[in-house]
Amino acid sequence: MYLEMTRGSAPWQELAQIAKRSFSDIDWTNPIPGTSFDAAGLIALADLSTIAHRTALTGTAALMDALVLCPGIHRQQNAPELSKGELPPTAALTTGYIFRVENQATVAFLQGVGVTGQLVTITVESVRKGSWHTFWMFLFGPSTSIFASTLVVIAMLMTIISVTLLLVINDWWGVGILSILIVARLLNILIIRRRATPGWHGVPEPGVDGDLLILLSQDRWIRMRGSVDALKTVTSGQWLKNMTFFESSLEAIATMLVYISAALAHNATQSSQILLMLLLLISVGLLGVSNKQEATFYMHDHVVRANSHPKPYARRLDLAKELIKETNRHDWAVSLGMVKAEDLGDPPSAVSPTL
């Protein structure tokens, strides 16, 4: 019996030897002969806003984000443009004051959660501070979704694995190209962190609660609640300060590095070009899904989250009347143009001041 099994296994041993020789004969630096991937580096130049969108969601940039290599690295400083210039009129339901939301990142988040013809209620809370929390935020940034965080970590690991594989096959051009992209990311992260430092947010009002109604375009209505100081932090002032000459110079260097990496990509081996192309495409997909999974928004140690399902209204007037009854005042509604004072029946209060 043993002799029969030994004899029967001989063909399989021969097939294994043939497969081993065939595998060793593959030129892993040029796995697909006759096909050119010299333009793979051009993918890095695509004007995608995925990285900028993550910057707006987190309110800043984390150190480990440098390992998330996606198309659009050179567009990160344009994150304020995600709000498309909208400055939605806002009413303080508790005081009647009328102003606008000036923080572009907040507006971009509200545009994402808003639903046409429905009222979305969100809350603003301060985040606990501590040495460990500060260190973690510096490395990885904020996140409340385990799934979203996992996707970002996978993108980071993919970059580490890619560099390791390039080192194994001794493709120093490939290693250099990825290193250039990482340096470009680091420079942009440094600029974002410098620009995102807290600035002017008005006079502090500790212990006072606030309640805002924000009217976005496309008939999207947001009710934002929290302490007045928390509301000021996420709605007022300037999110990203104007770049200084030093920061503008760093941005120019980072942008040029991205273009240089694309120009040098043809020097890498075919396997490195394929690896670079797959890394950029898969990473941008992972980061895009991660952004969509994030249901919260962070700004200067405060978190903004939707805490209820959107409530539909047949018309905006119904919303105004309901909130007027709840707040027992209508000056804010008149100032926003949601109602006419003479249509309310009661003597109109003074027109609310505008900030």
WOJO-V849466 format. One record per helix or strand of 2 or more residues. SS is the DSSP state (alpha for helix, beta for strand). FROM is the first residue (numbers start at 0). LEN is the number of residues. If there is no record, write none. Layout:
ss:SS from:FROM len:LEN
ss:SS from:FROM len:LEN
This chain:
ss:alpha from:1 len:24
ss:alpha from:37 len:8
ss:alpha from:49 len:9
ss:alpha from:62 len:5
ss:alpha from:72 len:11
ss:beta from:88 len:4
ss:beta from:97 len:3
ss:alpha from:103 len:10
ss:beta from:117 len:9
ss:alpha from:130 len:10
ss:alpha from:145 len:23
ss:alpha from:171 len:24
ss:beta from:208 len:8
ss:alpha from:216 len:3
ss:beta from:219 len:8
ss:alpha from:227 len:8
ss:alpha from:244 len:23
ss:alpha from:269 len:24
ss:beta from:295 len:3
ss:beta from:301 len:5
ss:beta from:310 len:2
ss:alpha from:315 len:12
ss:alpha from:330 len:6
ss:alpha from:340 len:3
